[in-house]
Each structure stands twice: as C-alpha cells, then as structure tokens.
Amino acid sequence: MTVTNDSGSTTDLGDAMDVFTSQRRRLFGIAYRMLGSVADAEDILQDTWIRWQNTDRAEVHEPAAFLATITTRLSINVLQSAHVKRETYIGPWLPEPVNTEDDPALGAERGEALEFAILLTLEKLTPTERAAYILREAFDYPYSRIAEVISSTVVSARQLVSRARSHLESARHATVEPSAQRRLLEAFLTAAQKGDAQELETLFAADVVSYSDGNGVKLAARIPVIGRGRVAKFVAAFAHHFWTGKSIGWVEVNGQPAATLTEDGTVTTMVALTASSEGILQLLWVMSPPKLHHVTAVTA
C-alpha cells in the first residue's frame, strides 16, 4: 500500500472523517486488545486520525486496511515501552475492563482476545506476536495481510500466530462458559460477604490466584495472593469492613459477567474471575479509579 504525506489531498476532510468514523470501532478493538487500556487505545486512535488527515488519501486504495495498519503499528510502538512504565505501577497490573454489552466482539469478527484470561496471557507475548495473533484470531486477517501490517513475510506471520496460540492454549481451555462464570461469581460474593473461609475454599481451584489492581489505592493488596487456603483466608479477613455500605451490581465486561461495588454512587471496585472445571482460577479485583470510568452496572 503506497501513500504519500500531502496535506493537499484531493479528498476533503469531511469524507476523511466519514471513512475514519466508519472504521473507528474496529480500530479501537485492535488498539484495546493490543494495549489493554481504554485511554491508551483512544490516544492511538487520535494519532491515527492525525496521520489519516495528513495522508494523500487519493493514493490509498483500501482505507480500512490502511487505517488498521497504522493503528496496529502505533500500538506495537506503545507496547514496546508499556512494560517499562508498568515497572513503576504499585501492585499487580490488570487490563482495564471495557463494557461489551452493546458490542460483544468489540469491533471484531469474533470476540477473541477480549477475555481477561487471554489478555493477561497476551502480556507474555512480544508485541509482534500479540499483533499477529489479534489480527488473525479476532479480525480474521489473512496471513498475507498480517505480514504486510507487521512488515514481515507470510511464513513469519504464520509462525508468530502459531507461537502465540501455543502460549495461549492453557488460558483458552481453562475458561468456562459465561453462565457458569456468573454462577461461580454469585457463589463467591455470597461466601465472601459472610467471611466463610471454608465455603470459599470449595469454590477455588488449588492454585487460585487473587490479583488486586489498585495502583496504591487503599485496601488493594500489593502482591498476588496464591493458593486455595491463603486466598480464602485473605478474602474472609476483610469481610466485615470491605462490603459495608456498598451495593452490588452486574455488568458484562470483556465478554464475561462481572460484579461492581458501588459506594455513594461511585463504582469503587469491579471483580471478575476466570475458572475451569476445577473451580475459580483467578480473582480479578480492579480498584484503580481511572480504570473504572468505563464500567457501568445494573444494580442487583
């Protein structure tokens, strides 16, 4: 795809905006899956729009492909520096939850690479592996187009996707259907509010992990809590003060059910889980205020 930077494009700005707007949800879906952050994804879209404005659009034969390519490449660049930024993050970092009730696949052909278990595992991939996997599995890109986007060969693109699939295999097979996740989460919330450690243990897999993303906020654990007994005691220990004055609501985030805790009209916590036939594998507590802006719930 050949383009030249030329502010004197023959296509007017209104048409450029129409094209960009028609692709915006899809572009957001790419950037969010790459970065796990709504704010960073929005920044990528802003940069993509600026580049689209400054491009000689008459030379672009496939605007949708061009915009997706720019979005992906910008996301790769940001991802390469994101891990450095997260070294200063206080406590575990979790992907920012995004409401998917109106758009279950978040602009993609399929809802792949949205679930928390997958997004967390994607963090272990290289930026190009992550891009190749997302474009293939969520957006159904042919390998020839993936190779073009990541400036690689078709053979290399296939290898990247294959390696990513291998990394993600355990996470993909671990999860259960959303209806089962909802039942487990309901049972967890009931036991957690009672502070019943024994009942909590029956819900957990042996190697369950509790992650609290608060970036230093009060009550957020700064290290993961690991193991059935330890997580049960941890949750039971804060039962008598953590839930007081909070109402519980339900929301679909990242294609799965989650619960919100609201206090004085403000969502202060979102909790979700990943699970297998053995029980709850991960408890995911998002308590960092900037990550809760895009979470809305129906009060139970």
C-alpha positions as CSV (number, residue, x, y, z in Angstrom):
1,M,0.0,0.0,0.0
2,T,1.7,3.2,-1.2
3,V,0.8,6.6,0.4
4,T,2.5,9.9,0.5
5,N,2.1,12.7,3.1
6,D,0.5,15.6,1.4
7,S,-1.8,18.0,3.2
8,G,-3.2,19.0,-0.2
9,S,-5.2,15.8,-0.7
10,T,-8.0,15.8,-3.3
11,T,-10.3,14.2,-0.7
12,D,-12.0,16.7,1.6
13,L,-11.8,16.5,5.3
14,G,-15.5,15.6,5.6
15,D,-15.1,12.5,3.5
16,A,-11.9,11.6,5.6
17,M,-13.9,11.9,8.8
18,D,-16.7,9.7,7.4
19,V,-14.2,7.0,6.5
20,F,-12.5,7.2,9.8
21,T,-15.8,7.2,11.8
22,S,-17.0,4.1,9.9
23,Q,-13.8,2.2,11.0
24,R,-13.5,3.7,14.5
25,R,-15.0,0.8,16.5
26,R,-12.8,-1.7,14.6
27,L,-9.7,0.4,15.2
28,F,-10.5,0.7,18.8
29,G,-10.9,-3.0,19.0
30,I,-7.4,-3.5,17.6
31,A,-5.8,-0.9,19.9
32,Y,-7.5,-2.0,23.1
33,R,-6.6,-5.7,22.5
34,M,-3.0,-4.7,21.9
35,L,-2.7,-2.4,25.0
36,G,-5.4,-3.5,27.5
37,S,-6.1,0.2,28.2
38,V,-9.1,2.3,27.0
39,A,-7.1,5.5,27.5
40,D,-4.1,4.3,25.5
41,A,-6.4,2.9,22.8
42,E,-8.1,6.3,22.5
43,D,-4.7,8.0,22.2
44,I,-3.8,5.6,19.4
45,L,-7.0,6.5,17.5
46,Q,-6.2,10.2,17.9
47,D,-2.7,9.7,16.4
48,T,-4.2,7.5,13.6
49,W,-6.7,10.2,12.8
50,I,-3.9,12.8,12.5
51,R,-2.0,10.6,10.2
52,W,-5.1,10.0,8.1
53,Q,-5.7,13.7,7.8
54,N,-2.1,14.3,6.6
55,T,-2.1,11.5,4.1
56,D,-2.7,11.8,0.4
57,R,-5.9,9.8,0.6
58,A,-6.3,9.7,-3.2
59,E,-3.4,7.3,-3.2
60,V,-5.0,5.0,-0.6
61,H,-6.9,2.2,-2.4
62,E,-8.0,0.4,0.8
63,P,-8.7,3.0,3.5
64,A,-9.9,0.4,6.1
65,A,-6.7,-1.6,5.6
66,F,-4.6,1.5,5.8
67,L,-6.1,2.7,9.0
68,A,-5.9,-0.7,10.6
69,T,-2.2,-0.9,9.7
70,I,-1.4,2.4,11.2
71,T,-3.3,1.6,14.3
72,T,-1.5,-1.7,14.7
73,R,1.9,-0.3,14.1
74,L,1.4,2.6,16.5
75,S,0.1,0.1,19.1
76,I,3.2,-2.0,18.7
77,N,5.4,1.0,19.3
78,V,3.5,1.9,22.5
79,L,3.5,-1.7,23.7
80,Q,7.3,-1.8,23.5
81,S,7.5,1.0,26.1
82,A,4.5,0.0,28.2
83,H,6.3,-2.7,30.2
84,V,8.8,-0.1,31.3
85,K,6.0,2.2,32.5
86,R,4.4,-0.7,34.4
87,E,7.6,-1.3,36.4
88,T,6.6,1.8,38.5
89,Y,3.0,0.6,38.9
90,I,2.1,-0.1,42.5
91,G,0.9,-3.7,42.8
92,P,-0.4,-6.0,40.0
93,W,-1.4,-4.5,36.7
94,L,-4.6,-5.8,35.1
95,P,-6.2,-4.9,31.8
96,E,-8.7,-2.0,32.0
97,P,-12.2,-3.5,31.9
98,V,-14.4,-2.4,29.0
99,N,-18.1,-2.7,28.8
100,T,-19.1,-5.1,25.9
101,E,-22.8,-5.3,26.4
102,D,-23.6,-3.3,23.2
103,D,-20.7,-4.7,21.2
104,P,-19.8,-8.2,22.4
105,A,-17.0,-8.7,19.9
106,L,-15.7,-5.1,20.3
107,G,-15.5,-4.2,16.7
108,A,-14.0,-7.6,15.6
109,E,-15.2,-10.5,13.6
110,R,-15.0,-12.6,16.7
111,G,-14.8,-11.8,20.5
112,E,-11.4,-13.5,20.7
113,A,-8.6,-11.8,22.7
114,L,-11.0,-9.9,25.0
115,E,-11.4,-12.2,28.0
116,F,-9.2,-11.3,31.0
117,A,-7.5,-14.7,31.0
118,I,-6.4,-14.2,27.3
119,L,-5.4,-10.6,27.8
120,L,-3.3,-11.5,30.8
121,T,-1.5,-14.2,28.8
122,L,-1.1,-11.9,25.9
123,E,1.1,-9.8,28.1
124,K,3.7,-12.5,27.9
125,L,4.0,-12.3,24.1
126,T,6.2,-10.0,22.1
127,P,4.4,-7.0,20.5
128,T,4.5,-8.5,17.0
129,E,3.3,-11.9,18.3
130,R,0.4,-10.2,20.0
131,A,-0.4,-8.2,16.9
132,A,-0.3,-11.2,14.6
133,Y,-2.5,-13.3,16.9
134,I,-5.1,-10.5,17.4
135,L,-5.4,-9.7,13.7
136,R,-5.7,-13.4,12.9
137,E,-8.0,-14.7,15.7
138,A,-10.2,-11.7,16.4
139,F,-10.3,-9.9,13.0
140,D,-9.8,-12.9,10.6
141,Y,-7.0,-11.3,8.7
142,P,-5.3,-13.5,6.0
143,Y,-1.7,-14.2,6.7
144,S,-0.7,-12.1,3.6
145,R,-2.3,-9.0,5.1
146,I,-0.9,-9.7,8.6
147,A,2.6,-9.9,7.0
148,E,2.1,-6.6,5.4
149,V,0.9,-4.9,8.6
150,I,3.8,-6.1,10.7
151,S,6.4,-5.8,7.8
152,S,7.1,-9.5,7.7
153,T,6.8,-12.5,5.5
154,V,3.8,-14.8,5.2
155,V,5.9,-17.6,6.7
156,S,7.0,-15.5,9.6
157,A,3.4,-14.3,10.2
158,R,2.2,-17.9,10.4
159,Q,5.0,-18.8,12.9
160,L,4.1,-15.8,15.1
161,V,0.5,-16.8,15.2
162,S,1.4,-20.4,15.9
163,R,3.7,-19.5,18.8
164,A,1.0,-17.2,20.2
165,R,-1.6,-20.0,20.1
166,S,0.8,-22.3,22.0
167,H,1.3,-19.7,24.7
168,L,-2.5,-19.1,25.0
169,E,-3.6,-22.7,24.8
170,S,-3.8,-23.3,28.6
171,A,-5.7,-20.0,29.1
172,R,-8.1,-20.7,26.4
173,H,-9.0,-24.2,27.6
174,A,-9.2,-23.1,31.2
175,T,-12.2,-20.8,30.9
176,V,-15.8,-21.9,31.4
177,E,-19.0,-20.6,29.8
178,P,-20.2,-17.1,30.9
179,S,-23.3,-18.6,32.6
180,A,-21.1,-20.9,34.7
181,Q,-18.8,-17.9,35.5
182,R,-21.8,-15.9,36.7
183,R,-22.9,-18.7,39.0
184,L,-19.4,-19.1,40.4
185,L,-19.2,-15.3,40.9
186,E,-22.5,-15.2,42.7
187,A,-21.5,-18.0,45.0
188,F,-18.2,-16.3,45.7
189,L,-19.8,-13.0,46.6
190,T,-22.2,-14.7,49.0
191,A,-19.4,-16.6,50.7
192,A,-17.1,-13.6,50.7
193,Q,-19.7,-11.3,52.4
194,K,-20.2,-13.9,55.1
195,G,-16.5,-14.3,55.6
196,D,-16.8,-18.1,55.3
197,A,-13.3,-19.3,54.6
198,Q,-14.4,-23.0,54.4
199,E,-17.1,-22.2,51.9
200,L,-14.7,-20.1,49.8
201,E,-12.2,-22.9,49.6
202,T,-14.8,-25.2,48.0
203,L,-15.1,-22.6,45.1
204,F,-11.4,-22.3,44.4
205,A,-9.0,-24.4,42.3
206,A,-5.9,-25.5,44.3
207,D,-3.7,-22.9,42.6
208,V,-6.1,-20.0,42.6
209,V,-4.6,-16.5,42.5
210,S,-6.2,-13.2,43.6
211,Y,-4.9,-10.1,41.8
212,S,-5.8,-6.6,43.1
213,D,-5.2,-3.7,40.7
214,G,-5.3,-0.5,42.7
215,N,-2.0,1.3,41.9
216,G,-1.7,2.1,45.6
217,V,-5.3,2.7,46.4
218,K,-6.5,1.9,49.9
219,L,-7.4,-1.7,50.6
220,A,-5.9,-3.1,47.4
221,A,-3.4,-5.9,48.0
222,R,0.0,-5.0,46.6
223,I,1.1,-8.6,45.8
224,P,-0.9,-11.5,44.3
225,V,-2.3,-13.9,46.9
226,I,-1.8,-17.5,45.8
227,G,-3.3,-20.9,46.8
228,R,-6.7,-22.1,47.9
229,G,-6.2,-21.7,51.7
230,R,-4.4,-18.4,51.5
231,V,-6.9,-16.8,49.2
232,A,-9.8,-18.0,51.3
233,K,-8.3,-16.6,54.5
234,F,-7.4,-13.3,52.7
235,V,-11.0,-12.8,51.4
236,A,-12.5,-13.8,54.7
237,A,-10.3,-11.4,56.7
238,F,-11.7,-8.3,55.1
239,A,-15.3,-9.5,55.0
240,H,-16.5,-7.4,58.0
241,H,-15.5,-4.0,56.6
242,F,-14.9,-4.3,52.9
243,W,-18.5,-4.8,51.9
244,T,-20.1,-2.4,54.3
245,G,-22.1,0.4,52.6
246,K,-21.6,-1.0,49.2
247,S,-24.2,-2.1,46.7
248,I,-23.5,-4.9,44.2
249,G,-24.3,-4.6,40.5
250,W,-23.8,-6.7,37.4
251,V,-22.1,-5.8,34.2
252,E,-20.7,-7.5,31.1
253,V,-17.1,-6.6,30.7
254,N,-14.7,-8.1,28.2
255,G,-17.4,-10.6,27.1
256,Q,-17.9,-12.0,30.6
257,P,-20.0,-11.3,33.7
258,A,-18.5,-9.1,36.4
259,A,-19.8,-7.5,39.6
260,T,-19.3,-3.9,40.6
261,L,-19.3,-2.5,44.1
262,T,-20.8,1.0,44.3
263,E,-20.4,3.4,47.3
264,D,-22.2,6.8,47.4
265,G,-23.0,6.5,43.7
266,T,-19.4,5.7,42.6
267,V,-18.1,2.4,41.4
268,T,-15.1,1.7,43.6
269,T,-14.4,-1.9,42.6
270,M,-15.0,-4.4,39.9
271,V,-14.5,-8.1,40.5
272,A,-14.4,-10.8,37.8
273,L,-13.0,-14.3,37.7
274,T,-11.6,-16.9,35.4
275,A,-12.4,-20.5,36.1
276,S,-12.2,-24.1,34.9
277,S,-14.0,-27.3,35.8
278,E,-11.8,-27.3,39.0
279,G,-13.2,-24.0,40.2
280,I,-12.1,-20.4,40.3
281,L,-8.6,-20.0,38.9
282,Q,-8.2,-16.2,39.2
283,L,-9.9,-13.5,41.2
284,L,-9.5,-10.1,39.4
285,W,-10.1,-7.0,41.5
286,V,-9.9,-3.7,39.7
287,M,-9.9,-0.9,42.2
288,S,-7.8,1.8,40.4
289,P,-10.2,4.7,39.9
290,P,-9.0,5.6,36.3
291,K,-9.8,2.0,35.2
292,L,-13.4,2.1,36.4
293,H,-14.6,5.0,34.3
294,H,-15.9,2.7,31.5
295,V,-17.7,0.3,33.8
296,T,-21.4,0.7,34.3
297,A,-23.7,-1.8,36.1
298,V,-27.3,-2.6,36.7
299,T,-27.8,-2.7,40.4
300,A,-28.9,-6.1,41.7
